[in-house]
Structure formats: C-alpha cells, structure tokens
Amino acid sequence: MKFIFVFILGFALGAYVFTYYPPYDRHASTAAHDTRDAIDDIVTVIKSKYVLDRDLSAVDIHVDARGGDVALVGTVASETLIGRAVALALDTDGVTHVAARLKVSP
C-alpha cells in the first residue's frame, strides 16, 4: 500500500512540474553561455597583451567588453601609451570598437 501511495504521489508531482514549468531549452542556455565565454576571452586576451607589454600595466587598466565593444578605463604613463593600449585592444579577434577613458598619471 505504501509503495502505491509513493508511486501515485511521484506521478502527481511529475505531472505538476511538467504542466507548470516550461521545458528546458538547452540551445538558448548554450548560446548565452557561449556569448559570455567569447566576451571573457576578449578581456583575457587584451589583459594578457598588457601583461606582456613592459610599458603598460594590466593592473592599472580595467578592460570591459560587451560584444565587440571594449572599454578601457584607468591610467597610463604617457599619451603614447594610450594609443598603444587602444591598438593592442583593436588587434584582438572579435573587437570592433574601443572606447578609451585612459588618463595620463602625473
């Protein structure tokens, strides 16, 4: 008797969940995850380029990406380094636009 009760309860709960919750869309979740991974890859590649450049500081430049748009915020030692930071960012796959809000540190 207990087995039948548990079986019926499980069946009713399964029917409720199936009725009131939409089915899981694996493709929508994967697409959103892939987009986030691509943005993280862009930021990682740009920051890596700044680490390898001895005149630029990856610590002093914050990189934010949204799609192909990249924003650089922080400080650099000279105006020439602003151009170098932008050029390195633009030379990254997936980057279409760079907004530099970099300041020259005194």
HELIX and SHEET records of a PDB file:
HELIX    1   1 LYS A    2  TYR A   20  1                                  19    
HELIX    2   2 ARG A   26  LEU A   52  1                                  27    
HELIX    3   3 GLU A   79  LEU A   90  1                                  12    
SHEET    1   A 3 ILE A  61  ARG A  66  0                                        
SHEET    2   A 3 ASP A  69  VAL A  76 -1                                        
SHEET    3   A 3 HIS A  97  VAL A 104  1                                        
END                                                                             
